C-alpha cells in the first residue's frame, strides 16, 4: 500500500532517499546508500547462484527476514502537479529491472521486476 500526501514537499527521511535515487547510476552507489547491504544480502545472493544445492540456513533465513521487513516499510509518494517535466529514472541488471517516476515535488511511483 502506498501513502499519498497532498501536494508539497515531505520532510520524511524516506522521501530524501528516493529523491536521491535518480543520481544512483551504479550498483556500487546503490550499495553505498543502503546501510549493511552487503552483509544483509550476501546469504541470499549465495543462495541464488547456479548449480547450488538447495539449503536454507539460519543466515539465509535472517537475511530474508531483514529484506522482508525493509520491503514492508511504507514509502511516501507524492501527488503530481499538472505541468512541468516528469523524470523517469530506470535501471536494469541480469536479475531485474526497476524505474522511478518523479515530478518536481518528489517520487510519484516506482516499480521493479525480477527477470527469470
C-alpha positions as CSV (number, residue, x, y, z in Angstrom):
1,X,0.0,0.0,0.0
2,X,1.3,3.4,-0.9
3,X,0.7,6.5,1.2
4,X,-0.3,9.6,-0.7
5,X,0.3,13.1,0.6
6,X,-1.2,16.4,-0.5
7,X,1.0,18.3,-2.9
8,X,4.0,19.7,-1.3
9,X,7.4,18.6,0.0
10,X,7.8,16.0,2.6
11,X,10.2,16.2,5.5
12,X,10.2,12.4,5.7
13,X,13.7,10.8,5.6
14,X,12.4,8.1,3.3
15,X,11.4,10.7,0.8
16,X,15.0,12.0,0.8
17,X,16.3,8.6,0.0
18,X,14.0,8.4,-3.0
19,X,14.8,11.9,-4.1
20,X,18.5,10.9,-4.3
21,X,17.7,7.6,-6.1
22,X,17.8,9.2,-9.5
23,X,21.5,10.0,-9.0
24,X,22.4,6.4,-8.3
25,X,23.9,5.2,-11.6
26,X,25.9,2.2,-10.4
27,X,25.5,-0.8,-8.2
28,X,28.3,0.5,-6.0
29,X,26.4,3.7,-5.4
30,X,23.2,1.9,-4.5
31,X,25.0,-0.4,-2.1
32,X,26.8,2.6,-0.5
33,X,23.5,4.3,0.1
34,X,22.0,1.1,1.7
35,X,23.4,0.5,5.2
36,X,24.7,-3.1,5.7
37,X,23.5,-4.0,2.2
38,X,26.4,-6.5,1.6
39,X,26.2,-8.1,5.0
40,X,22.4,-8.4,4.8
41,X,22.0,-9.6,1.2
42,X,25.1,-11.9,1.0
43,X,23.4,-15.1,2.2
44,X,20.6,-14.6,-0.4
45,X,23.0,-13.9,-3.2
46,X,24.9,-17.1,-2.4
47,X,21.7,-19.0,-2.4
48,X,20.7,-17.7,-5.9
49,X,23.9,-19.0,-7.6
50,X,23.5,-21.5,-10.4
51,X,24.1,-25.2,-9.7
52,X,23.8,-24.7,-5.9
53,X,22.3,-27.2,-3.6
54,X,19.0,-26.1,-2.0
55,X,20.0,-25.5,1.6
56,X,18.1,-23.0,3.7
57,X,20.4,-21.9,6.5
58,X,19.9,-19.7,9.6
59,X,21.9,-16.9,7.8
60,X,19.6,-17.1,4.8
61,X,16.5,-17.0,7.0
62,X,17.8,-14.0,8.8
63,X,18.7,-12.2,5.6
64,X,15.2,-13.0,4.2
65,X,13.5,-11.6,7.3
66,X,15.5,-8.3,7.1
67,X,14.7,-8.0,3.4
68,X,11.0,-8.6,4.0
69,X,10.9,-6.1,6.9
70,X,12.5,-3.4,4.8
71,X,10.2,-4.1,1.9
72,X,7.2,-3.8,4.2
73,X,8.1,-0.3,5.2
74,X,5.7,2.2,3.9
75,X,7.1,4.8,1.4
76,X,5.6,8.2,1.0
77,X,4.6,9.1,-2.6
78,X,3.6,12.5,-3.9
79,X,0.6,13.6,-6.0
80,X,1.8,15.0,-9.3
81,X,1.3,18.7,-10.1
82,X,-0.1,19.4,-13.6
83,X,2.5,21.0,-15.8
84,X,6.2,20.8,-15.7
85,X,8.6,18.0,-16.6
86,X,8.3,14.4,-15.4
87,X,11.5,12.4,-14.8
88,X,11.9,8.6,-15.3
89,X,15.0,7.0,-13.8
90,X,15.5,3.4,-14.7
91,X,18.0,0.6,-14.1
92,X,18.5,-3.0,-15.1
93,X,20.7,-5.9,-14.5
94,X,20.7,-9.6,-15.5
95,X,18.5,-10.2,-12.5
96,X,15.9,-7.4,-12.6
97,X,14.6,-4.1,-13.8
98,X,13.4,-1.0,-12.0
99,X,12.1,2.5,-12.5
100,X,11.1,5.6,-10.6
101,X,8.7,8.3,-11.9
102,X,9.5,11.7,-10.4
103,X,8.0,15.1,-10.6
104,X,9.4,18.3,-9.2
105,X,7.8,17.7,-5.8
106,X,9.1,14.1,-5.3
107,X,8.5,10.5,-6.2
108,X,5.2,9.7,-7.8
109,X,5.6,6.0,-8.4
110,X,8.2,3.2,-8.5
111,X,8.2,-0.3,-9.9
112,X,10.6,-3.2,-10.1
113,X,10.5,-6.7,-11.5
114,X,12.7,-9.8,-11.2
115,X,13.8,-11.3,-14.5
116,X,13.5,-15.1,-14.6
